[in-house]
């Protein structure tokens, strides 16, 4: 469930990064919405299971086995019920997923902002190629790629 590769930006291929950003963001937002819905359903089911267990224990209380019937005894019995514990564990896992997807969604919002900034810098010719030296050939290639990206960005 790691989204670090989806969040990375290849600044040498900004047109592709910009065109894919919306679909990547949508995937995370959809996962978050679905997980929040699942969490709400699980919480409702927990309430239902707990009320059913409480009612069952009150009706079928065994004094000789469980001791005297009291609020705290019924509550303890309900809390220790296996199905209640399983449902609480499921809720805990879903809450963790909601937190992870929420963090990923915020990271994608920051990614969008960075894409906007990088695009502005590219269009404004911020990335100038260095002149002279050993890297002249590589610089010329980078400069050519940056010019192509600027053309693509200005044509969109």
N, C-alpha and C positions, 0 to 999 in steps of 0.2 A: 504494500500500500504506500509505496514511496513515489512521490511526484516530482522529485528533484530534476529528473531528466526532462520532464514536460515543461518545467519552469525556465530552464536555461534558454538563453537567447544567442543565436548565431548572428552576430552583428554583420557578418559578410553576406548574409542572405535574408535581409530584412523583408523583402516582398513576401517570401514564403512564410516567414515567422508571423507577419501581420495577417496574412490570409488564413493561417491555421489557428490563430489565437482564439477566435470566437468559438470554434468547435471544441477546442480543448477546455475552454472555460465552461461551455455548456455541459460537457460531460461531468465536470466536477460539481457544478451547481445542481445537476440532476441527481447525482449520487447523494449529495447533501440533503436535498429535498426528500428523496426516497427513504433515506436513513432516519430523518426526523419523523417521517410518517410511521415507519416501523417502530421507532422508539415510543411514540405516542400510543400505538396499538399495544405494545408490550406492557406499558404502564397501566393501560386499561385492563388488560388481561390479569395483571398482578392484583389489581384491586378486586377483580371478580373472583380469582382463586382464593384470595385471603378471606373474602366474605363467605364464600362457600365453605372453606375449611373451618372458620370460626363457628358458623352455624352447625356444621357437622359435629364438631367437638362438643358444643354445648348440648346437643341432643343426645349424643352417644357417650357422654362422659363416664369414665370408669373410676369411681372413687378408690377402689382397692388397688388399681394399677397406677393411676396418675395423681392420686392425692385429692384433697378437697377442691371442689369447683370454686374458682375465683377468677377475677378479671386478669390478674397477672399470670395465673396458670394457663388460662386459655390463650392469652397473647403469646406466651412462651411456646406453647404447643404449635400455634399457627406459624410463628417465626421459624421454628425448627422443622417445619414440614418440608419434605424433599421437593415437591413441586413449586412451593413458594421460593425455596432457595435457588432452584433452576431458573425460575423466572427473573429473580433478582440478578443472577449472573448474566442472563441474556440482556437485561436492561443496562447493566454495567458495560458490556461489550458494545452495545449500540451507542451508548453515550460517548464512549471512547472514539468510535467511528465518526460520530457527529463532530467531535472536537477536531479530529484529524482532517475531515473534509472541510470544516470551517476554516482551519488554518491554510489548507491548500487553496481555498477560494480567495482568501486575503492575499496569498502569494501571487495568484493570477491577477488580482487587481493591481498589485505592485508591478507585475510583469507588463501589464498594459501601459502603465505610466512610463515605464522604462522604454517600451517600444515607441511611444510617442516622442520621448526625448531623443532617442537614437535616430529616429526618422527626421526630426527637426535638424539635428546636427548634420546628418547626411545631406539633406537638401541644402543646408547652409554652407556646404563645403568645408565643414570642420575637419574632416579627415583628409588632410592634405598629404601628398606623398613626399617623403624626404628626398632631397637632391644629393647626388654624388655618393661617393663611398662604395663599399663592397655590395651594398644591398640595392644598387641601382636597378638591376634587372627585376628583382622581387618587388621593388617599389613601383616600377612601371606596371607590372602585372596587377598589383593591388590598386593602383590608380585607375587602370582600365576597368577593373571590376567595380570600383566605387562609382566611376562615371556611368557605367551601365545601370547600376542600382539607382543612381539619381534620376536617370532617364525613365526607368520603370516607375519610380515613385512619383515623378512629376506627371507621367502619363495617366496615372490612376485617378 
